[in-house]
Amino acid sequence: MQILVDTPIWSLALQRTIEDLNPREQTQTAALRELIRDGRAQLVGPVRQELLCGIRQEKKFRELRDYLRAFDEPVLDGADYEDAAHIHNQCRTRGIAGSAIDFLICSIARRRNWEIFTPDQDFARYAKVFS
């Protein structure tokens, strides 16, 4: 099974040193390395964008951009965005707020039968609504 890796997991692995990570974060980065090694880690455009946003030094931006280009990206289509809007509406009806990117990540994973690897507990709340 393919695993859609969310921004916080990539950020831990790409922007922090192992010494700066607590045991839980070290476990998460080790799991990401294994997913990459197995060819199961999936990077999607919205996550790529979040990872690249806020990098002020052009050299660091290019280095990260070039590293991330090694990961294939699934092609998104209109149905991904429509499903994301539907998930948003279902969650909103139940009083659960979220970001457009979070709902797009949910849609991408759901439509492809992928799991989402994230420490963000909001995704567990979203899943209760549409699973």
N, C-alpha and C positions, 0 to 999 in steps of 0.2 A: 504494500500500500504506500502511496505517495503521501508526503506530509508537507502541508503548507506552513512554512516557518514565518512566524509573525515578527514584526520589527524589534520588539524588545530582546528576543533571543539573538537575532543577528547582531544587534547593538552590543550585547554583552561580549560576544565572540570577537567582534571586529574593532571595538573601540576601547576595550578595557584589558588590562593585563591580568593574568591568572592570579597574581598576588593580590589584586584588588577585589577579587570575587569571594563571596561567602561560599560555604559548602554547597548550598542549594544551587547557586549560580554556576559553580564549577561543574556540578552534575549536568546542568542544562547545556553548558557549552560542550561538554564531552559527548552528550547525546547528539548535539548538532554535528559535531565532527563525524560521528558514526553515520548519521543520516547522509551527510555529504559523501562519505566514503562508499556507502551503499548505493548512491545515486538516487536516493529517495527524497532529499530535501528539495522543496519547490520554492522558488522565489517568484513573486508576482509583481507586476508593475507598480501598484500602489505602495507596496512595501519597499521596493527599490527607491521610489521617490522619497518616502519618509527617511530612508537611510542617508540619502544624498542631501537632503535639505539641512541647511544650517552650517554646512562646512564652509568656513570663510576662506581658508587657504586654498588657492587654486590647485596647487600641487597635490594636496591631500584629497581634494575632490576628484581629481583625475585618477589618482591611485585607487581610490575606492571604487569609482565608476568602472575602471578597467578590470578590477578584481571581480566585481559583480557581473560583468559581461560574460564571464565564464559559465554562468548559470543560464540555461535555457528558460524561457518564459512562456507560459501558456498563452495562446492567443485568446483574448477576451472578445466576446461578441455582445450584441444588443441584449440577448437573453440574460447574460450575467448581470447587467445593469438593471434590467427589469426585475429580476429576481431579488436583487439587493434592495430595490425600492419596496418590493412586496414584503421582504423580511423587516425592513424599517417600519412599514405600516403596521404589521402584526405586532411588533415589539411596542411601538408607540401606543397602540390600542390597549396594551396591558401595562402601560406606565413605565416601560423600559426605554430609556434614552440611549443613544449610541451615535457614533460618527458614521458619516457616509463611507469612509474607508473600511471601518469595521464591518459594516453590513456587506460591502463588496467582497471582503475577504470571506465572510460567511457564505455568500452566494457562490463564489469561485470554488470553495471547498465542497459545498453541498452538491453542486452540479457535477462534480468530478469524482464524488465519493472519496474525498481526501479527508484526513484528519488535520486539525490545526494545532500546531505546537506553539503555545503561548503561556506566559505566566499571568496574563490578564484575565481575571475572573469574570469580567463582563461577558466573555464568550460563552461561559457556562450558562449565564442567564439568558443570552440570546438563544442558545441551543434548546432550552426548555420550551421556548415558544414555537419553534419551527421543526423540531425533530419528531 
